[in-house]
Amino acid sequence: MSDQTQTDALAIKAIEEIQSGMTVGLGAGRTAARGIRALAEKVRLAGLDIKCVGASDSSDALGRELGLNIVDFATMETLDVLIDGADEADRELRIMKGSRGAITRERMLAWASKHTVYMVTSDKVSERIGTKSTLAVAVMYFGLASTRAEIRRLGLNGVVRRDLNNEPFLTDNGNLILDITLEGDEPLDDIASQLNDIPGVIAHGLFTREADTIMIEHDNGEIEVVERPSTEDTAGAG
């Protein structure tokens, strides 16, 4: 096992429940890549037989490079677990996604997964998501002006994300990204619902209910685990 993987306690913790026979979603971005590398090492050492689906072309490519069995998500109805990162998280298990522009596929994998695990460093934890990162909204180029006007009617103003060449950033699915700065007092669930109702909006980075587990890496090396209460626990409360 490599020194880097050996010392990556967060990634190792995130994948510890993965066993042979499972189907695994692989998120996008730097933190998700840590999970991909740790998983590949575990597969190599333990001889696990698993199938993986990446949330981005880059994740698929990294997984294949490391020897993981990457399959086409079009052939999979459900996944056992998703391992991903997040741009921001709060202790109500709400997370913000979108810095990598892969939110459409990331949300699809989250919804198809029986359990989701999101890894973050402690500097990405806030009292309320949207205070440390912008809200990314994936939109079609077709009808862009109309879609932006409808988003403005919600009180949200976004700018089209651009790449290093000052060209509009395109997602793996060929969509544009609008980056929206939140004021801090918006009703997040209402915004998520309203964005979902706009035809030109393909996906957005408000993941208010998708996270089952959030793992937080603290500066001292401690890994804090925050779990969503199970339905059994909720039913038995009170």
Buried (B, 14 or more C-beta within 10 A) or exposed (E): EEEEBEEBBBBBBBBEEBEEEBBBBBBBBEBBBBBBBBBBBBBEEEEBEBBBBBBBEBBBEBBBEBEBBBBEBEEBEEBBBBBBBBBBBBEBBBBBBBBBBBBBBBBBBBEBBEEBBBBBBEEBBBEBBBEBBBBBBBBBEEBBEEBBEBBEEBEBEBEBBEEEEEEEBBBBBEBBBBBBEBEEEBEBEEBBEBBEEBEBBBBBBBBBBBBBBBBBBEEEEEBEEBEBEEEEEEEEEE
